[in-house]
Amino acid sequence: MSKTNEPSSFLNSGIANDDDKIASTRIPVIVWVIIVSLITLVWQTMAAPLLLPSVFFGVVMLIHIYLYWRVNDIIKHSRLIYVVIQGGLIFGSAMMMPDGFPAVLIGLIPVLIGQTITIFYETTKVVLIALSLYFCFIMNIYLSKGAQELAVLIPLLLLMIIVVVAYAFLFYRQVNARVRTQTFLLELELAHQKVEELTLANERQRIARDLHDTLAQGLAGVIMQLEAVDAHLSTGRTERAHEIIIKSMGQARETLADARKAIDNLRSRATPSIDFTEAMNNTIDRFVIATGIKTDITCQINKPISGFKMEHILHIVSESLMNVARHAQADHVNIIIEEHWKGELLVYIQDNGRGFNAEKIGKQSGHYGLIGIHERARLIGGQIQIESHNLGTVIKLILPFSHRR
């Protein structure tokens, strides 16, 4: 996108903050003005001492210095008025020193021209102001000293203008670079804070998923088994209740082990080395023992799966099975895990239950299982597809093997 109002300037290679640039020049400019003022007074005193004009000259120079010090405040109202006032003070002070005025004009006019580079940072305006000051200089010298003196002083003024403008150009470029560096560091710090906030938010989500997939699922399984125990005890089938109690104790121990493993992962982020098929079969076995729902699994994969992906796939399958046990009222689950010719891993989880409204349940408070499934799929670069109706539910995970993690 082009900038229609961008000034044509030799400083357009990077404009820093105006206040910072101008403020950085105040001290060297004021020091230079003081030096020029002293030279002018010495020059005038050696030629013809003038007490009262010298006092007025000193007052004018103090005003000149004060305006340089308050330049940021003044140019907020009018940049041109500031330049006009400073130019008037320069030429006015020169009239008070009939013998020392060349030092004032040659010493201060180039400084004012150099400052206009920062005040306007537009080539056209800077050139117009420089030509105006140059014309006033010529007229002042010509009317005061004549053409002969003018021929000597013009080269000196031009030389001073070239030196000061070159210095100002290099100085302001250094200031631009410094201000840009400070701005970059500030933006980098803000970005770092944003990354920390996102990292904390992501870690909170991970902790929530781990708690849900360990403690919540494990306790839910134990509760279902205890409910079965209660049902058997109420009908007098104590032996069957005793068997389920033993299984519940095993389930509780496994839940405790999973919780401890989740805590270890939070501390070390280490993923245990285990075969994917073996880990999946263990997950299915625990589900069958806890619920009694018949579950068939077909696992046909040859490519290795990273521990990071394995962890999330196992949790997705475990959460899907837990939802079947809680809500589907199904008696059969079929799981298929296979490689696709497109280089994708496909995980199908199908039950013959009553189905559910995925969009409605996913938005209800307290139903975090589906949210966790989608989050885990996103973290490993996969997609979740859910089809549910009154004849059952199909959950499909599509995961590219080439994902960076």
C-alpha positions in Angstrom: 0.0 0.0 0.0 1.5 3.4 -1.0 1.6 6.3 1.4 0.1 9.3 -0.3 1.2 11.8 2.4 4.7 10.6 2.9 7.2 13.5 2.7 10.0 13.4 0.1 13.1 13.7 2.3 16.6 12.4 2.5 15.7 11.3 6.0 12.8 9.1 5.0 14.9 6.0 5.5 13.5 5.8 9.0 11.9 8.6 11.0 12.2 8.1 14.7 10.1 9.9 17.3 10.4 13.7 16.7 10.6 14.6 20.4 13.4 12.1 21.0 15.4 13.3 18.0 15.1 17.0 18.7 15.7 16.6 22.5 18.9 14.7 21.8 20.3 17.8 20.0 19.6 20.4 22.6 22.8 20.1 24.7 25.3 20.2 21.8 23.4 23.1 20.1 23.3 25.1 23.3 27.0 24.5 23.9 27.7 25.7 20.4 25.5 28.8 20.8 27.4 29.7 24.0 30.7 29.3 22.2 29.6 31.5 19.3 28.2 34.1 21.7 31.5 34.3 23.6 33.5 34.6 20.3 31.2 37.4 19.2 31.6 39.3 22.4 35.4 38.9 22.4 35.5 40.0 18.7 33.4 43.0 19.4 35.3 44.0 22.5 38.6 43.8 20.7 37.3 46.0 17.9 35.2 48.5 19.8 33.8 47.7 23.3 30.0 48.3 23.6 28.7 47.8 27.1 24.9 48.2 26.7 24.6 46.5 23.3 26.7 43.6 24.7 24.3 43.3 27.6 21.3 43.2 25.2 23.2 40.7 23.0 23.6 38.5 26.0 19.9 38.7 26.9 18.9 37.9 23.3 21.3 34.9 23.3 19.7 33.6 26.6 16.3 33.8 24.9 17.7 32.0 21.9 19.1 29.3 24.1 15.8 29.1 26.1 13.9 28.5 22.8 16.3 25.8 21.8 15.6 24.1 25.2 11.8 24.4 24.9 11.8 23.5 21.2 9.6 20.4 21.6 6.8 22.4 23.3 7.0 25.3 20.8 6.9 23.3 17.6 3.7 21.5 18.8 1.9 24.8 18.2 3.8 25.9 15.0 7.1 24.8 13.5 7.3 27.7 11.1 6.9 30.3 13.9 9.7 28.7 15.9 12.1 29.0 12.9 11.0 32.6 12.2 11.5 33.6 15.8 14.9 32.0 16.0 16.0 33.5 12.7 14.8 36.9 13.9 16.8 36.6 17.1 19.9 35.6 15.2 19.7 38.6 12.8 18.6 40.9 15.6 21.5 40.0 17.8 23.9 40.5 14.8 22.7 44.1 14.5 23.8 44.8 18.1 27.4 43.7 17.3 28.5 45.8 14.4 32.0 44.3 14.3 31.3 40.8 15.7 28.2 40.0 13.8 29.8 37.8 11.1 30.6 35.3 13.9 26.9 35.2 14.9 25.6 34.8 11.4 28.1 32.2 10.2 28.0 30.3 13.5 24.2 30.2 14.1 22.5 30.2 10.7 23.9 26.8 9.8 22.8 25.4 13.2 19.2 26.6 12.6 19.2 25.1 9.1 20.5 21.8 10.6 17.7 21.8 13.2 15.1 22.3 10.5 16.0 18.9 9.2 14.5 17.3 12.3 11.7 19.8 12.7 10.3 19.4 9.2 12.2 16.3 7.8 11.0 17.4 4.3 13.6 18.3 1.7 11.4 21.0 0.1 10.8 22.9 3.4 14.3 22.6 4.5 15.7 24.0 1.3 13.2 26.9 1.3 14.1 27.8 4.8 17.8 27.5 4.0 17.5 29.7 0.9 15.5 32.3 3.0 18.2 32.5 5.7 20.9 32.6 3.0 19.2 35.5 1.3 18.8 37.4 4.6 22.5 36.8 5.3 23.5 38.2 1.9 21.3 41.3 2.3 22.5 41.9 5.9 26.2 41.6 4.9 25.8 43.7 1.7 24.0 46.5 3.5 26.4 46.5 6.4 29.8 45.8 4.9 29.4 45.9 1.1 30.1 43.5 -1.7 33.8 43.1 -0.9 33.0 41.7 2.6 30.2 39.6 1.1 32.6 37.8 -1.3 34.7 36.7 1.7 31.9 35.7 4.1 29.7 33.8 1.6 32.2 30.9 1.1 32.6 30.6 4.9 28.8 30.4 5.4 28.4 27.8 2.7 31.2 25.8 4.2 29.6 25.9 7.6 26.2 25.0 6.2 27.7 21.9 4.4 29.5 20.8 7.6 26.6 21.3 9.9 24.0 19.7 7.6 26.3 16.7 7.0 26.8 16.4 10.8 23.1 16.8 11.4 22.3 14.2 8.8 24.7 11.6 10.3 23.7 12.5 13.9 20.0 12.2 13.2 20.5 8.9 11.5 22.3 7.6 14.6 19.4 8.9 16.7 16.9 7.2 14.4 18.8 3.9 14.7 18.9 4.2 18.5 15.2 5.1 18.8 14.3 2.3 16.4 16.4 -0.1 18.5 14.7 1.0 21.7 11.3 0.6 20.0 12.2 -2.8 18.8 13.3 -3.9 22.3 10.1 -2.6 23.8 8.1 -4.5 21.2 10.2 -7.6 21.8 9.5 -7.3 25.5 5.8 -7.0 24.9 5.9 -10.0 22.6 7.8 -11.9 25.2 5.1 -11.1 27.8 2.5 -12.2 25.3 4.3 -15.5 24.7 4.5 -16.0 28.5 0.8 -15.4 28.8 0.0 -17.8 25.9 2.4 -20.4 27.4 0.6 -20.2 30.8 -2.8 -20.4 29.2 -1.7 -23.5 27.1 -0.2 -25.1 30.3 -3.4 -24.5 32.2 -5.3 -26.2 29.3 -2.8 -29.1 29.4 -3.2 -29.5 33.2 -7.0 -29.4 32.8 -6.8 -32.2 30.1 -4.5 -34.3 32.2 -6.7 -34.0 35.3 -9.8 -34.8 33.2 -8.1 -37.8 31.5 -6.6 -39.3 34.6 -8.5 -38.5 37.8 -11.9 -37.7 36.3 -12.0 -40.7 34.0 -10.6 -43.0 36.6 -13.0 -42.0 39.3 -15.9 -42.2 36.9 -14.9 -45.8 36.1 -14.6 -46.6 39.8 -18.0 -45.0 40.4 -19.6 -47.1 37.7 -18.2 -50.2 39.2 -19.4 -49.3 42.6 -22.8 -48.7 41.2 -22.7 -52.2 39.7 -21.6 -53.6 43.1 -24.6 -51.9 44.8 -26.9 -53.3 42.2 -25.6 -56.8 42.8 -25.7 -56.5 46.5 -29.3 -55.4 46.4 -30.2 -58.6 44.6 -28.1 -60.8 46.8 -25.3 -61.7 44.3 -22.5 -61.1 46.7 -19.9 -63.2 44.8 -20.3 -61.1 41.7 -20.2 -57.9 43.8 -17.0 -59.2 45.4 -15.4 -59.7 41.9 -16.3 -56.2 40.8 -14.9 -54.8 44.1 -11.6 -56.5 43.3 -11.6 -55.0 39.8 -12.5 -51.6 41.3 -9.5 -51.7 43.6 -7.3 -52.5 40.6 -8.9 -49.6 38.7 -8.3 -47.2 41.6 -4.7 -48.3 41.7 -4.3 -47.7 38.0 -6.0 -44.3 38.3 -3.6 -43.4 41.1 -0.6 -44.5 38.9 -2.0 -42.4 36.0 -2.3 -39.4 38.2 1.3 -39.8 39.4 2.4 -40.2 35.9 0.6 -37.0 34.9 2.3 -35.2 37.8 5.7 -36.5 36.6 5.0 -35.3 33.1 4.1 -31.9 34.4 7.5 -31.8 36.1 9.7 -33.4 33.4 7.5 -33.4 30.3 8.9 -36.9 29.7 6.9 -39.4 27.7 7.4 -43.1 28.6 8.7 -45.3 25.9 6.0 -47.9 25.0 4.7 -49.6 21.9 1.6 -47.8 20.5 -0.3 -51.0 19.8 0.5 -52.3 23.3 -0.6 -49.1 24.9 -3.8 -49.0 22.9 -4.6 -52.6 23.9 -4.0 -51.8 27.6 -6.4 -48.8 27.3 -9.1 -51.1 25.7 -8.6 -53.8 28.3 -9.1 -51.3 31.2 -12.2 -50.1 29.5 -13.7 -53.6 29.0 -12.8 -54.6 32.6 -14.4 -51.4 34.0 -17.6 -51.5 31.9 -18.1 -54.9 30.4 -18.8 -53.4 27.0 -17.6 -55.6 24.2 -14.9 -53.8 22.2 -13.1 -54.9 19.0 -9.9 -53.3 17.9 -8.1 -53.5 14.6 -4.7 -51.8 14.6 -2.7 -51.9 11.4 0.2 -49.3 11.4 3.8 -49.7 10.4 5.2 -46.2 10.8 6.5 -45.1 14.2 4.5 -42.7 16.2 6.2 -40.2 18.5 5.5 -40.2 22.2 3.9 -36.8 22.0 1.3 -38.0 19.4 0.9 -41.3 21.2 0.0 -39.6 24.4 -2.7 -37.5 22.9 -4.1 -40.3 20.7 -4.5 -42.6 23.7 -6.2 -39.8 25.7 -8.6 -39.2 22.7 -9.5 -42.9 22.5 -9.9 -43.2 26.3 -12.1 -40.1 26.5 -14.3 -41.4 23.6 -14.7 -44.8 25.3 -15.6 -43.1 28.6 -18.3 -41.1 26.8 -19.6 -44.3 25.4 -19.8 -45.9 28.9 -21.4 -42.8 30.4 -23.9 -41.7 27.8 -24.3 -44.0 24.9 -26.0 -47.0 26.5 -24.1 -49.1 23.9 -23.1 -52.8 24.2 -20.5 -52.8 21.4 -17.6 -50.6 20.3 -15.5 -51.0 17.2 -12.1 -49.3 16.9 -10.1 -49.2 13.7 -6.6 -47.7 13.5 -4.9 -47.8 10.1 -2.6 -45.9 7.8 -4.1 -44.1 4.8 -2.4 -44.0 1.4 -2.2 -40.2 1.7 0.3 -40.5 4.6 -2.4 -40.1 7.3 -3.2 -42.0 10.4 -7.0 -42.7 10.7 -8.6 -43.6 14.0 -12.3 -44.8 14.0 -14.3 -45.2 17.1 -17.8 -46.5 16.5 -20.5 -47.5 19.0 -24.1 -48.8 18.6 -25.5 -46.5 21.3 -28.3 -43.9 21.3 -26.2 -41.0 20.0 -26.1 -37.4 21.1 -26.0 -33.8 19.9 -22.3 -33.0 19.7 -22.7 -29.3 19.3 -25.1 -28.9 22.2 -23.1 -31.1 24.6 -19.8 -29.5 23.7 -21.1 -26.1 24.7 -22.7 -27.2 28.0 -20.9 -26.4 31.3 -19.2 -29.4 32.9 -18.9 -31.3 29.6 -15.2 -30.9 29.0 -14.5 -34.2 27.3 -15.3 -33.1 23.8 -13.4 -29.9 24.3 -10.3 -31.9 25.4 -10.7 -34.2 22.4 -10.6 -31.2 19.9 -7.8 -29.5 21.8 -5.6 -32.7 21.7 -6.3 -33.2 18.0 -5.3 -29.6 17.3 -2.1 -30.0 19.2 -0.9 -32.9 17.1 -2.1 -31.4 13.9 -5.1 -33.6 13.4 -8.8 -33.1 12.9 -11.8 -34.6 14.7 -15.0 -35.6 12.9 -18.1 -36.6 14.9 -21.2 -38.2 13.4 -23.9 -39.1 15.9 -27.5 -40.3 15.5 -29.9 -42.7 17.2 -28.1 -45.7 15.7 -24.8 -44.8 17.2 -21.8 -42.5 17.1 -18.6 -42.4 15.0 -15.6 -40.4 16.1 -12.9 -40.1 13.5 -9.4 -38.7 14.1 -7.4 -37.9 11.0 -3.7 -37.2 11.7 -0.9 -36.6 9.2 2.3 -38.6 10.0 4.4 -35.6 8.7 3.3 -33.3 11.5 6.4 -31.6 13.1 5.9 -33.2 16.5 
